[in-house]
Amino acid sequence: MTRKPGPTWEQRARLEAAAAWFNRVGFPDDPPSPEDLEAFELWKADSPENVRMFNIVKDEMRPYDNPLFRFLLKERVAAHEAESDAKD
């Protein structure tokens, strides 16, 4: 029996970054700042893989496109980022 290889650490890091960018720029009810948009465009320009991962996240999130879910997601991600910052 052969095991299918999982994602590499680089793929996981890109996917996590894509999810963070989706959280910052993907919500029409909470538009990003011009600085965020500029940084997002630079991140996408850095690698075609960044764009591909962002599109994966965007496609996966489409079924959850409702205001309550977006609010809860943003709050949860913000709490997770605060926990990560506190550990650093």
Contacts in CASP RR format, 6 or more apart in sequence:
PFRMAT RR
TARGET T0000
AUTHOR 0000-0000-0000
METHOD contacts of the structure
MODEL  1
MTRKPGPTWEQRARLEAAAAWFNRVGFPDDPPSPEDLEAFELWKADSPEN
VRMFNIVKDEMRPYDNPLFRFLLKERVAAHEAESDAKD
7 15 0 8 1.000
11 49 0 8 1.000
11 53 0 8 1.000
14 47 0 8 1.000
14 49 0 8 1.000
14 50 0 8 1.000
14 53 0 8 1.000
15 53 0 8 1.000
15 56 0 8 1.000
15 57 0 8 1.000
17 43 0 8 1.000
17 50 0 8 1.000
17 53 0 8 1.000
18 50 0 8 1.000
18 53 0 8 1.000
18 54 0 8 1.000
18 56 0 8 1.000
18 57 0 8 1.000
19 57 0 8 1.000
19 77 0 8 1.000
20 77 0 8 1.000
20 81 0 8 1.000
21 40 0 8 1.000
21 43 0 8 1.000
21 54 0 8 1.000
21 57 0 8 1.000
22 54 0 8 1.000
22 57 0 8 1.000
22 58 0 8 1.000
22 61 0 8 1.000
23 73 0 8 1.000
23 74 0 8 1.000
23 77 0 8 1.000
24 32 0 8 1.000
24 36 0 8 1.000
24 40 0 8 1.000
25 32 0 8 1.000
25 36 0 8 1.000
25 37 0 8 1.000
25 40 0 8 1.000
26 32 0 8 1.000
26 58 0 8 1.000
27 70 0 8 1.000
27 74 0 8 1.000
29 67 0 8 1.000
29 70 0 8 1.000
30 70 0 8 1.000
30 74 0 8 1.000
32 40 0 8 1.000
43 50 0 8 1.000
44 50 0 8 1.000
44 51 0 8 1.000
44 54 0 8 1.000
64 70 0 8 1.000
64 73 0 8 1.000
END
